[in-house]
Amino acid sequence: MRRAIRTDVHGQLAGVWVRGPLPTGAAVLAPNHHSWWDGYLLAVLAWSLGQPFTLMMTPRQLRRFPFLRRIGAVDTGQTRELLRAVRAGGWAVIFPEAALQSAGPVRALHPGAAWLARASGAPLVPVALRVVLRGAQWPEAFVRFGPPCAPDHLHAVLTELLAALDADLLASDPDQPPAGYLKWLSGRASRHDRPSLASQALTLLDQLE
């Protein structure tokens, strides 16, 4: 299952870029949720670091995608499993907006992520996510981690972090990643990145002359 998810990310996105201090131990991750890819992106990041990963989903979503239980997804009634996962040193991901939202600012937050951080004693880490079409043929994913924050400040901190990511994208050349972002995973090449057969033939003719 992990291989299938990595293949999806690698084959359907142009790449994944990351900025900010990634947690190295137990953490409650609180990302905005404005893209279908969000859970996959955080799972792939966790696995690449050797970090145990658990993701909270709604029962309805898990009924639609039951195979996600095989990679650590639990439903909203399984808070004990999340608590055990964090206390064992893993990442637990709770989308505080509760459901997929249209791209835009952070919406009203539900208390689950803040509660889990308090109950487990693990740091609460805000994460800003964007999956956007820029200068490549395929969407690019950008993930910006913030420093741990107090549960009561999560909405303000996540709002500021997402605005900073949007500003980074707005100020950057569409053909280049924003300054300060590390390419974490290469993805699918655009057509303009792959020479056509005609251009390859012309290059070969030039070399023969």
C-alpha positions, 0 to 999 in steps of 0.5 A: 500500500505504501508503494502504491501511494508513493507511486501516486504522488510521484506519478501525478504531481510534479514534485513535493517541496518542504520548508520549516522544522519537521518534527523528529519525534512524537507530534500532533500535526494540524494542517489545513485541508484544501486538497485531496492530496493532503493526507498522502503528502504527509504520509509520504513525508513521515515514511521517508523519515521513518516516522510512524504515521496515524491519520484521523478521517471521518467515518464516511471517508473511511467507508469510501476508502477503507484501504487507508486503514492499512496505512494508519487511518482511524475514524473520529471515534478512535481517539484512544488509538491516536493517543497511543500512537502519539505516546509511542512516538509517532505523528498523528494528523488531525485536520482541524477544519474537519473536512476538505475545504475549498482553497482559501483561508483557514476556516473555523477549527474543531478542537480535536488536534488541540485536545490530542496535544494536551492529552498526549503532551506532544507538540502541536505542529501547524502545517500549511499545504498547497497543491497548485498548478504553476509553471509545470504541466502537473500540480506541485505540492508545497508543505510548510511546517511551523514551530509548535504552538499553544493549542489556544493559538492554533487558528491564528498561527495556522492562518499566518502560516498558510498566508506565508506559504501563499505569499511565498508562491505569489512572489516566486517565479512559476518555473522555480520553487519558492526560496527556502523550500527543499525538494523532497520528492521528484515527480512527473516531468512536464512535456517541456522538460522532456525533449520531443523526438523531433528535437532529439533528432535535430540534436543528433544531426547537429552532433554529426555535422 
